[in-house]
């Protein structure tokens, strides 16, 4: 079905997320300008990218004779995407960027991802490479690589995972050896590299984690390197191919049009990025950018699945209307179907608000007027990032599943397209640190950050909104805040213990539901807020039992 960009919903969520706080920092981007940008991006997403989604799923990316070819139409669409400036929205104008708010870029990218998750993954990884090089690259690296990455003429990748080193990056074994000329040579294999090779851009810039000679064991021995598919001269001119290649592409459950590559580094020429031994810390700049983007993908797939399910429910006629008594009524007139659709919508809007709030905090952490304001915004960004990534992607999978359910048996048939949304969504809780890792990060480091100040600042703001909110969401939010404080105190007293780790996922859910409810309370849609209050927030206090159960039942269980 056709994807219709939810521009008015995005604008409402931007307001709820505090977009007005960026007005003094971006005086040229008022709401009218933001609306025009979103309208144009929505048209591009709906008219250029969305029609490729289903055919791309069927055809997939292909690998032959050592080369990767994108699904039909994807390379041309990517070149149009770059030429129209969508790749450069928030990048530094010094390197050809437009200098727009990150929050606006995230709103734009939701529409791109909703049109096709497989397509959106390519520029998403490039955005992370841009941020990593901007933060840690040398002046030469920035001048040489950033303009091409910002323009989209070149794309970027993240090379972390190896067959023996998934989430445990301490086991990375790829080697970096000095080449005797001030550079490095990379040897090793990386797997699951998103858009690791393709035919849509002139060059691919790989950011690679590897070990230098005599490096200590564990993460302290990892450094970050840049190796491009095509060698780049000091004048920026492209030369011959580097000694790296795709050894194949993975055959996956979903996102078939996204080439997920096995990458082989066979003495590839490379440059050190940042400090030796600080590779993981440097790569976290890229990973955190990707985590917010992946959370936005969860929102995007929820929106796409919702739109298709709503259209199906309004067209499919079966049974009698619960309200009018009409025979052979649209299934939209069955209360449980309508409840399901409304709940998908409410959770999607809530998750969208969480992601956009994270992006607003990211903008303020860079550009706010005072150090105190920047520090507070940075705390908020860091606290919300695991919630945005973890909770929003869980919502994406849940929404895609519920949307498929609305289709009934037809949803299980590939021709309707509902199954593709579910298959595509399922990778999102795994990407960029599994949601279990996000939960451990939230319940561990983020919970105790600044002595618990980051969490209390957030909960105090939510509590203040709850006091003035109309309808049942006010008291429900107040109860959720109380539950969050109780759970946080219990976890903080047991930091790093099996008890705290066992309760981490439930705590992430509690924080996601509470923060999402805050966004709905600020968003102005009373019907969605009421449904969310009674269907979601009502259960928040009950999550305390799951959080505080402890690890004893787990330790005793042997499977």
Number of C-alpha atoms within 10 A of each C-alpha: 15 13 22 18 26 16 21 12 13 22 20 17 27 26 20 22 26 19 23 15 15 19 14 13 16 15 8 11 17 14 15 10 11 19 17 12 19 24 17 14 23 24 17 21 26 21 15 19 25 25 17 21 23 20 15 23 20 13 13 21 25 19 19 10 7 10 15 23 18 24 25 15 16 23 17 14 18 23 14 15 21 19 14 13 15 24 25 26 22 20 25 18 14 11 20 17 20 17 15 20 23 20 24 24 21 23 26 24 26 32 34 30 26 30 30 31 28 27 28 21 24 22 26 22 21 26 26 24 30 26 20 21 23 20 15 17 23 14 10 10 17 18 15 18 22 25 21 20 28 29 22 28 18 22 30 27 27 25 24 25 21 22 13 13 15 15 15 14 17 15 17 25 20 20 20 28 17 15 13 8 6 9 14 22 21 29 20 18 23 26 24 20 22 21 29 28 31 25 16 22 16 14 23 24 22 24 26 27 28 26 27 21 10 7 15 12 12 13 19 16 21 29 26 28 28 25 24 25 22 18 21 18 11 10 7 12 10 14 10 10 14 18 20 22 21 22 21 21 25 19 14 13 13 20 26 27 27 30 31 24 24 23 23 20 22 15 18 22 24 26 21 22 23 20 13 16 19 17 24 20 17 21 27 14 19 24 22 20 22 24 24 27 29 29 30 31 32 37 36 29 30 34 29 27 29 26 21 22 28 20 13 19 23 13 13 13 16 15 14 16 18 14 9 9 11 12 12 12 20 18 24 25 21 17 13 12 20 16 14 19 21 18 21 26 20 24 28 24 26 30 35 33 32 34 35 29 27 28 31 26 29 24 25 25 22 14 17 20 12 11 12 11 15 19 15 18 23 20 22 25 25 19 21 27 28 29 32 35 34 33 29 35 30 22 24 33 25 19 31 29 21 23 30 26 18 24 22 11 9 15 20 15 14 12 11 16 19 27 23 25 27 25 17 22 31 21 19 25 24 16 17 23 20 15 22 18 18 24 26 22 19 26 26 20 16 23 22 17 15 11 11 15 16 22 23 16 13 16 23 12 11 23 20 14 19 24 13 13 20 15 15 19 28 24 19 24 29 20 20 29 25 16 21 25 16 15 25 24 13 17 26 18 10 15 17 14 14 15 19 26 23 23 25 26 23 20 29 26 20 28 25 24 27 27 26 28 33 28 28 31 29 22 22 16 13 17 13 22 30 22 18 27 26 13 12 19 26 17 16 24 19 13 19 22 13 16 27 20 14 19 16 11 9 12 9 8 7 5 4
